Amino acid sequence: MSLDYGNRLKLKICLVGDGAVGKTSLVRKFVFDEFSEKYLTTIGTKISKREMTMPDPDGGVGVDIDMAIWDIIGQHGFRRLLQEAYFFGVDGIIAVCDMTREETLSGLEDWLQRVEEVAGTVPIIAAANKSDLQTHRNIEEPDLREMMKKFNAEFLLTSAKTGENVEKLFDYLANVIVEQRRARKKEGALSSRPEAKET
């Protein structure tokens, strides 16, 4: 089913997670195809943009997307102070944890609860980042799966350094959002049809 949103579909995507989990690196890899070993603390939030096209599964015209990607600071004080501004109007969430730091997984529960407080239920996917550091992993996939099940979310193992699953991460989330909107539009069209009169 084709979506008619005028020229382009504008999406607001927020990356959440504790400090130094690799949110900024994932965004840089996705938007600019680059990775830096240097770690810089994000002050407040940084917004990047990328254009993409999602194909129509029915063979119709694809959906052109302008994706605004909000890279949100991981420190707790900023999180509480500015959460309404960050999460208002968000279309989807990428929840990032660091596979080498177990505490960053439990931190995601607090992040996602705060998203729900402001935005309600929105599509979520988790990025289990730094998957290239296999000998230093402290998070097991079953634990990650159990955590994400609470929020009806999938997860991908990612590496901003190698590029593993970075494109797939954003593509997956955009596709879920587009499919949900297609379904809602289809439901709206069906419910607005006049009922057949009995003869």
KAFENRA-V243219 format. One record per pair of residues at least 24 apart in sequence whose C-alpha atoms are under 10 Angstrom apart, sorted by the first residue. I is the first residue (numbers start at 1). J is the second residue. D is the distance in Angstrom with one decimal. If there is no record, write none. Layout:
# KAFENRA-V243219
i=[I | I]
j=[J | J]
d=[D | D]
This chain:
# KAFENRA-V243219
i=[1 | 1 | 1 | 1 | 1 | 1 | 1 | 1 | 1 | 1 | 1 | 1 | 2 | 2 | 2 | 2 | 2 | 2 | 2 | 2 | 2 | 2 | 2 | 2 | 3 | 3 | 3 | 3 | 3 | 3 | 3 | 3 | 3 | 3 | 3 | 3 | 4 | 4 | 4 | 4 | 5 | 5 | 7 | 7 | 7 | 8 | 8 | 8 | 8 | 8 | 8 | 9 | 9 | 9 | 9 | 9 | 9 | 9 | 9 | 9 | 10 | 10 | 10 | 10 | 10 | 10 | 10 | 11 | 11 | 11 | 11 | 11 | 11 | 11 | 11 | 11 | 11 | 11 | 11 | 11 | 12 | 12 | 12 | 12 | 12 | 12 | 12 | 12 | 12 | 12 | 12 | 12 | 12 | 12 | 12 | 13 | 13 | 13 | 13 | 13 | 13 | 13 | 13 | 13 | 13 | 13 | 13 | 13 | 13 | 13 | 13 | 13 | 13 | 13 | 13 | 14 | 14 | 14 | 14 | 14 | 14 | 14 | 14 | 14 | 14 | 14 | 14 | 14 | 14 | 14 | 14 | 14 | 15 | 15 | 15 | 15 | 15 | 15 | 15 | 15 | 15 | 15 | 15 | 15 | 15 | 15 | 15 | 15 | 16 | 16 | 16 | 16 | 16 | 16 | 16 | 16 | 16 | 16 | 16 | 16 | 16 | 16 | 16 | 16 | 16 | 16 | 17 | 17 | 17 | 17 | 17 | 17 | 17 | 17 | 17 | 17 | 17 | 17 | 17 | 17 | 17 | 17 | 17 | 17 | 17 | 17 | 17 | 17 | 18 | 18 | 18 | 18 | 18 | 18 | 18 | 18 | 18 | 18 | 18 | 18 | 18 | 18 | 18 | 18 | 18 | 19 | 19 | 19 | 19 | 19 | 19 | 19 | 19 | 19 | 20 | 20 | 20 | 20 | 20 | 20 | 20 | 21 | 21 | 21 | 21 | 21 | 21 | 21 | 21 | 21 | 21 | 21 | 21 | 22 | 22 | 22 | 22 | 22 | 22 | 22 | 22 | 22 | 22 | 22 | 23 | 23 | 23 | 23 | 23 | 23 | 23 | 23 | 23 | 23 | 23 | 23 | 23 | 24 | 24 | 24 | 24 | 24 | 25 | 25 | 25 | 25 | 25 | 25 | 26 | 26 | 26 | 26 | 26 | 26 | 26 | 26 | 26 | 26 | 26 | 26 | 26 | 26 | 27 | 27 | 27 | 27 | 27 | 27 | 28 | 29 | 29 | 29 | 29 | 29 | 29 | 29 | 30 | 30 | 30 | 30 | 30 | 30 | 30 | 31 | 31 | 33 | 33 | 33 | 33 | 34 | 34 | 34 | 34 | 35 | 35 | 35 | 35 | 35 | 36 | 36 | 37 | 41 | 41 | 41 | 42 | 42 | 42 | 42 | 42 | 43 | 43 | 43 | 43 | 43 | 43 | 44 | 44 | 44 | 44 | 44 | 44 | 44 | 44 | 44 | 44 | 45 | 45 | 45 | 45 | 45 | 45 | 45 | 45 | 45 | 46 | 46 | 46 | 46 | 47 | 47 | 52 | 52 | 52 | 53 | 53 | 53 | 54 | 54 | 54 | 54 | 55 | 56 | 56 | 56 | 57 | 63 | 63 | 65 | 65 | 67 | 67 | 67 | 69 | 69 | 69 | 70 | 74 | 74 | 76 | 76 | 79 | 79 | 80 | 80 | 83 | 83 | 83 | 83 | 83 | 84 | 84 | 84 | 84 | 84 | 85 | 86 | 86 | 86 | 87 | 87 | 87 | 87 | 87 | 87 | 87 | 88 | 88 | 88 | 88 | 89 | 89 | 89 | 89 | 90 | 90 | 90 | 90 | 90 | 90 | 91 | 91 | 91 | 91 | 91 | 91 | 91 | 91 | 92 | 92 | 92 | 92 | 92 | 92 | 92 | 92 | 92 | 92 | 92 | 93 | 93 | 93 | 93 | 93 | 93 | 93 | 93 | 94 | 94 | 94 | 94 | 94 | 94 | 94 | 94 | 94 | 94 | 95 | 95 | 95 | 95 | 95 | 95 | 95 | 95 | 95 | 96 | 96 | 96 | 96 | 96 | 96 | 96 | 96 | 97 | 97 | 97 | 97 | 97 | 97 | 97 | 97 | 97 | 98 | 98 | 98 | 98 | 98 | 98 | 98 | 98 | 98 | 98 | 98 | 99 | 99 | 99 | 99 | 99 | 99 | 99 | 99 | 99 | 99 | 99 | 99 | 99 | 99 | 99 | 99 | 99 | 99 | 100 | 100 | 100 | 100 | 100 | 100 | 100 | 100 | 100 | 100 | 100 | 101 | 101 | 101 | 101 | 101 | 102 | 102 | 102 | 102 | 102 | 102 | 103 | 103 | 104 | 104 | 105 | 105 | 105 | 105 | 105 | 105 | 106 | 106 | 106 | 108 | 108 | 109 | 109 | 109 | 109 | 112 | 112 | 112 | 113 | 116 | 121 | 121 | 122 | 122 | 122 | 122 | 123 | 123 | 123 | 123 | 123 | 123 | 123 | 123 | 123 | 124 | 124 | 124 | 124 | 124 | 124 | 124 | 124 | 124 | 124 | 125 | 125 | 125 | 125 | 125 | 125 | 125 | 125 | 125 | 125 | 125 | 126 | 126 | 126 | 126 | 126 | 126 | 126 | 126 | 127 | 127 | 127 | 127 | 127 | 127 | 127 | 127 | 127 | 128 | 128 | 128 | 128 | 128 | 129 | 129 | 129 | 129 | 129 | 129 | 129 | 129 | 129 | 130 | 130 | 130 | 130 | 130 | 130 | 130 | 131 | 131 | 131 | 131 | 131 | 131 | 131 | 131 | 132 | 132 | 132 | 132 | 132 | 132 | 132 | 132 | 133]
j=[56 | 57 | 58 | 59 | 60 | 61 | 62 | 179 | 182 | 183 | 185 | 186 | 55 | 56 | 57 | 58 | 59 | 60 | 61 | 62 | 63 | 182 | 185 | 186 | 56 | 60 | 61 | 62 | 63 | 64 | 178 | 179 | 181 | 182 | 185 | 186 | 61 | 63 | 182 | 185 | 63 | 64 | 63 | 64 | 65 | 51 | 53 | 63 | 64 | 65 | 66 | 51 | 52 | 53 | 63 | 64 | 65 | 66 | 67 | 178 | 51 | 64 | 65 | 66 | 67 | 68 | 91 | 49 | 65 | 66 | 67 | 68 | 69 | 89 | 90 | 91 | 92 | 174 | 177 | 178 | 47 | 49 | 66 | 67 | 68 | 69 | 70 | 86 | 87 | 88 | 89 | 90 | 91 | 92 | 93 | 47 | 48 | 49 | 67 | 68 | 69 | 70 | 71 | 87 | 89 | 90 | 91 | 92 | 93 | 94 | 123 | 124 | 170 | 173 | 174 | 45 | 47 | 68 | 69 | 70 | 71 | 72 | 86 | 87 | 90 | 91 | 92 | 93 | 94 | 95 | 115 | 124 | 45 | 69 | 70 | 71 | 72 | 73 | 74 | 92 | 93 | 94 | 95 | 96 | 124 | 125 | 126 | 127 | 70 | 71 | 72 | 73 | 74 | 79 | 93 | 94 | 95 | 96 | 97 | 107 | 108 | 111 | 112 | 115 | 126 | 127 | 71 | 72 | 73 | 74 | 75 | 79 | 94 | 95 | 96 | 97 | 98 | 104 | 105 | 106 | 107 | 108 | 109 | 110 | 111 | 112 | 126 | 127 | 72 | 73 | 74 | 75 | 76 | 79 | 95 | 96 | 97 | 98 | 103 | 104 | 105 | 106 | 107 | 108 | 111 | 72 | 73 | 74 | 75 | 76 | 96 | 97 | 98 | 104 | 73 | 74 | 75 | 96 | 97 | 98 | 104 | 74 | 96 | 97 | 98 | 99 | 100 | 101 | 104 | 127 | 128 | 129 | 130 | 96 | 97 | 98 | 127 | 128 | 129 | 130 | 158 | 159 | 160 | 161 | 70 | 71 | 72 | 73 | 74 | 94 | 95 | 96 | 97 | 98 | 127 | 129 | 160 | 70 | 71 | 72 | 73 | 160 | 71 | 129 | 159 | 160 | 161 | 163 | 71 | 96 | 127 | 129 | 158 | 159 | 160 | 161 | 163 | 165 | 166 | 167 | 169 | 170 | 69 | 70 | 71 | 160 | 166 | 170 | 160 | 159 | 160 | 161 | 162 | 163 | 166 | 167 | 160 | 163 | 166 | 167 | 168 | 169 | 170 | 69 | 167 | 160 | 163 | 166 | 167 | 160 | 161 | 162 | 163 | 159 | 160 | 161 | 162 | 163 | 160 | 161 | 161 | 73 | 74 | 75 | 71 | 72 | 73 | 74 | 75 | 71 | 72 | 73 | 74 | 75 | 78 | 70 | 71 | 72 | 73 | 74 | 75 | 78 | 79 | 82 | 86 | 69 | 70 | 71 | 72 | 73 | 74 | 78 | 82 | 86 | 70 | 71 | 72 | 73 | 71 | 72 | 170 | 171 | 174 | 171 | 174 | 175 | 171 | 174 | 175 | 178 | 175 | 175 | 178 | 179 | 179 | 175 | 178 | 174 | 178 | 91 | 170 | 174 | 93 | 94 | 170 | 94 | 107 | 111 | 110 | 111 | 111 | 114 | 111 | 114 | 111 | 114 | 115 | 117 | 118 | 114 | 115 | 117 | 118 | 119 | 118 | 115 | 118 | 119 | 114 | 115 | 116 | 117 | 118 | 119 | 120 | 115 | 118 | 119 | 120 | 118 | 119 | 120 | 122 | 115 | 118 | 119 | 120 | 122 | 123 | 119 | 121 | 122 | 123 | 124 | 173 | 174 | 177 | 119 | 121 | 122 | 123 | 124 | 125 | 170 | 173 | 174 | 176 | 177 | 122 | 123 | 124 | 125 | 126 | 153 | 170 | 173 | 123 | 124 | 125 | 126 | 127 | 153 | 155 | 169 | 170 | 173 | 124 | 125 | 126 | 127 | 128 | 129 | 148 | 153 | 155 | 125 | 126 | 127 | 128 | 129 | 155 | 156 | 158 | 126 | 127 | 128 | 129 | 130 | 139 | 144 | 157 | 158 | 127 | 128 | 129 | 130 | 131 | 133 | 137 | 138 | 139 | 158 | 159 | 127 | 128 | 129 | 130 | 131 | 132 | 133 | 134 | 136 | 137 | 138 | 139 | 140 | 141 | 144 | 157 | 158 | 159 | 128 | 129 | 130 | 131 | 133 | 134 | 135 | 136 | 137 | 138 | 139 | 130 | 136 | 137 | 138 | 139 | 137 | 138 | 139 | 140 | 143 | 144 | 138 | 139 | 128 | 139 | 138 | 139 | 143 | 144 | 147 | 148 | 143 | 144 | 147 | 147 | 148 | 147 | 148 | 150 | 151 | 148 | 150 | 151 | 151 | 151 | 151 | 152 | 151 | 152 | 153 | 177 | 151 | 152 | 153 | 154 | 173 | 174 | 176 | 177 | 180 | 148 | 151 | 152 | 153 | 154 | 155 | 172 | 173 | 176 | 177 | 151 | 152 | 153 | 154 | 155 | 156 | 169 | 170 | 172 | 173 | 176 | 153 | 154 | 155 | 156 | 157 | 158 | 169 | 173 | 154 | 155 | 156 | 157 | 158 | 159 | 165 | 166 | 169 | 155 | 156 | 157 | 158 | 159 | 156 | 157 | 158 | 159 | 160 | 161 | 164 | 165 | 166 | 157 | 158 | 159 | 160 | 161 | 162 | 164 | 156 | 157 | 158 | 159 | 160 | 161 | 162 | 164 | 157 | 158 | 159 | 160 | 161 | 162 | 163 | 164 | 159]
d=[7.3 | 8.1 | 6.4 | 8.8 | 7.3 | 9.1 | 9.9 | 9.4 | 6.5 | 8.6 | 8.8 | 7.6 | 10.0 | 7.0 | 9.4 | 8.3 | 9.1 | 6.3 | 6.5 | 7.6 | 8.0 | 7.4 | 9.4 | 9.7 | 9.0 | 9.5 | 8.5 | 8.5 | 7.0 | 10.0 | 8.5 | 9.8 | 8.1 | 6.5 | 8.0 | 9.7 | 9.9 | 8.7 | 9.8 | 9.7 | 8.8 | 9.4 | 9.4 | 7.9 | 9.3 | 9.5 | 9.6 | 7.3 | 5.2 | 5.6 | 6.7 | 9.9 | 9.9 | 9.7 | 7.1 | 6.1 | 4.7 | 6.1 | 8.3 | 9.1 | 9.4 | 8.7 | 5.8 | 4.8 | 6.0 | 7.5 | 9.2 | 9.8 | 7.1 | 6.3 | 4.9 | 6.1 | 8.4 | 9.2 | 7.6 | 5.9 | 7.9 | 8.2 | 8.8 | 9.8 | 9.7 | 9.5 | 8.7 | 6.1 | 5.0 | 6.2 | 7.4 | 10.0 | 9.0 | 9.4 | 7.2 | 5.1 | 5.3 | 6.8 | 8.8 | 9.6 | 9.9 | 9.9 | 7.0 | 6.1 | 4.9 | 6.0 | 8.7 | 9.1 | 9.5 | 6.1 | 5.9 | 5.0 | 5.7 | 7.4 | 9.8 | 9.7 | 9.1 | 8.9 | 9.0 | 9.7 | 9.2 | 8.4 | 5.9 | 4.6 | 6.2 | 7.0 | 7.8 | 7.4 | 6.9 | 8.2 | 6.6 | 5.1 | 6.3 | 8.3 | 9.6 | 9.7 | 9.8 | 7.4 | 6.1 | 5.2 | 6.1 | 9.1 | 9.8 | 8.9 | 6.0 | 4.7 | 5.9 | 6.9 | 9.9 | 9.9 | 9.5 | 9.5 | 8.8 | 7.2 | 5.9 | 7.8 | 7.1 | 9.5 | 7.3 | 6.4 | 5.0 | 6.0 | 8.8 | 9.9 | 7.8 | 6.7 | 8.1 | 9.2 | 9.5 | 10.0 | 9.6 | 8.0 | 8.1 | 5.7 | 9.0 | 10.0 | 8.7 | 5.8 | 5.0 | 6.1 | 8.9 | 7.2 | 8.5 | 9.9 | 7.0 | 5.9 | 9.4 | 9.2 | 6.7 | 9.0 | 9.7 | 9.7 | 9.3 | 7.7 | 4.2 | 6.6 | 8.2 | 9.8 | 9.5 | 7.8 | 7.2 | 8.7 | 9.0 | 6.0 | 8.9 | 9.8 | 6.6 | 7.6 | 8.5 | 9.3 | 6.8 | 4.2 | 6.2 | 9.3 | 9.8 | 9.3 | 9.6 | 8.6 | 9.4 | 7.7 | 9.9 | 9.9 | 9.1 | 8.0 | 9.5 | 8.6 | 6.5 | 5.5 | 4.8 | 8.5 | 9.1 | 8.5 | 7.5 | 9.7 | 9.0 | 7.0 | 8.0 | 7.4 | 8.0 | 7.3 | 9.6 | 9.7 | 6.7 | 7.6 | 9.9 | 8.7 | 7.3 | 9.6 | 9.7 | 6.5 | 8.1 | 9.0 | 9.2 | 9.0 | 8.9 | 6.5 | 8.7 | 9.6 | 9.2 | 8.6 | 8.8 | 9.6 | 6.3 | 8.7 | 9.4 | 9.1 | 9.8 | 9.8 | 9.0 | 5.7 | 7.9 | 10.0 | 9.5 | 9.3 | 9.3 | 8.5 | 8.5 | 7.7 | 5.0 | 8.5 | 8.4 | 10.0 | 6.7 | 9.4 | 9.6 | 9.9 | 7.6 | 8.9 | 7.5 | 8.4 | 8.7 | 9.6 | 8.3 | 9.4 | 6.1 | 8.0 | 9.2 | 6.9 | 7.3 | 8.6 | 8.5 | 8.4 | 6.3 | 6.2 | 9.7 | 9.3 | 8.1 | 9.2 | 9.5 | 9.3 | 8.3 | 9.8 | 9.8 | 8.5 | 8.4 | 9.8 | 9.0 | 10.0 | 6.6 | 5.8 | 8.5 | 8.8 | 9.1 | 7.9 | 8.4 | 7.6 | 8.8 | 9.6 | 7.8 | 7.3 | 5.5 | 8.2 | 9.6 | 9.7 | 8.2 | 6.2 | 9.4 | 9.5 | 9.1 | 10.0 | 8.5 | 6.3 | 5.3 | 8.8 | 9.1 | 6.8 | 8.7 | 8.4 | 9.4 | 9.8 | 6.4 | 5.4 | 4.5 | 5.8 | 9.6 | 9.6 | 9.8 | 8.2 | 5.8 | 5.2 | 6.8 | 8.6 | 6.2 | 8.7 | 9.9 | 8.7 | 9.2 | 9.4 | 9.4 | 9.8 | 8.0 | 7.7 | 6.8 | 8.1 | 9.0 | 9.9 | 9.6 | 9.4 | 9.5 | 9.8 | 8.1 | 8.5 | 9.6 | 9.9 | 9.5 | 8.7 | 9.7 | 9.8 | 9.8 | 9.9 | 9.8 | 9.3 | 9.9 | 9.5 | 8.3 | 8.8 | 9.8 | 8.4 | 9.6 | 7.3 | 7.7 | 9.4 | 7.6 | 8.9 | 8.6 | 8.8 | 6.0 | 8.5 | 9.1 | 8.9 | 9.1 | 9.9 | 8.6 | 6.2 | 8.9 | 9.2 | 6.2 | 6.2 | 9.7 | 8.8 | 6.3 | 6.0 | 9.7 | 8.8 | 6.7 | 9.9 | 10.0 | 8.8 | 9.2 | 6.7 | 9.6 | 7.8 | 9.6 | 8.6 | 9.6 | 6.3 | 7.2 | 9.3 | 9.4 | 9.1 | 7.2 | 9.7 | 9.3 | 5.6 | 4.9 | 5.9 | 8.3 | 9.8 | 6.8 | 7.9 | 8.9 | 7.2 | 7.3 | 6.3 | 4.7 | 6.5 | 8.2 | 10.0 | 9.8 | 7.9 | 8.8 | 5.9 | 5.1 | 5.6 | 6.7 | 9.9 | 9.3 | 8.1 | 8.2 | 7.9 | 7.1 | 6.2 | 4.5 | 6.0 | 8.5 | 9.9 | 9.5 | 9.7 | 8.9 | 8.7 | 5.7 | 4.7 | 6.1 | 6.6 | 9.5 | 9.9 | 9.4 | 7.6 | 6.4 | 5.2 | 5.9 | 8.7 | 9.2 | 9.4 | 9.9 | 9.9 | 8.5 | 6.0 | 5.0 | 6.1 | 8.2 | 10.0 | 8.7 | 8.8 | 8.2 | 9.6 | 9.9 | 9.4 | 5.8 | 5.8 | 5.9 | 6.3 | 9.3 | 8.0 | 8.5 | 7.9 | 5.3 | 5.9 | 5.3 | 8.2 | 9.4 | 9.6 | 8.7 | 9.4 | 10.0 | 9.5 | 8.6 | 7.3 | 8.4 | 7.4 | 8.5 | 8.9 | 5.5 | 4.5 | 4.9 | 6.7 | 9.9 | 8.8 | 7.5 | 5.9 | 7.1 | 8.5 | 5.4 | 5.4 | 8.9 | 9.9 | 10.0 | 9.2 | 8.9 | 9.8 | 9.2 | 10.0 | 7.6 | 8.7 | 7.2 | 7.9 | 9.7 | 9.9 | 9.3 | 8.0 | 8.5 | 9.1 | 7.5 | 8.7 | 8.7 | 8.8 | 9.9 | 10.0 | 7.9 | 9.0 | 9.7 | 8.7 | 9.7 | 9.5 | 10.0 | 10.0 | 8.5 | 9.1 | 8.6 | 7.5 | 9.7 | 7.0 | 9.1 | 6.9 | 6.6 | 9.0 | 8.9 | 7.7 | 7.8 | 5.5 | 7.4 | 8.8 | 9.8 | 7.1 | 9.0 | 9.6 | 9.3 | 9.0 | 5.4 | 5.2 | 5.4 | 7.7 | 7.5 | 8.9 | 8.1 | 6.6 | 9.7 | 7.1 | 6.3 | 4.4 | 6.3 | 8.5 | 9.5 | 8.4 | 9.9 | 9.0 | 5.8 | 5.3 | 6.0 | 6.0 | 8.9 | 8.9 | 8.7 | 7.4 | 7.0 | 6.1 | 4.7 | 5.7 | 8.2 | 8.4 | 6.1 | 4.6 | 5.4 | 7.3 | 9.6 | 9.3 | 9.7 | 9.5 | 8.0 | 6.3 | 4.8 | 7.0 | 7.6 | 9.1 | 9.4 | 9.6 | 5.9 | 5.7 | 5.4 | 8.9 | 9.3 | 9.2 | 8.3 | 9.1 | 8.0 | 6.0 | 9.0 | 7.7 | 7.3 | 9.7 | 8.4 | 8.8]
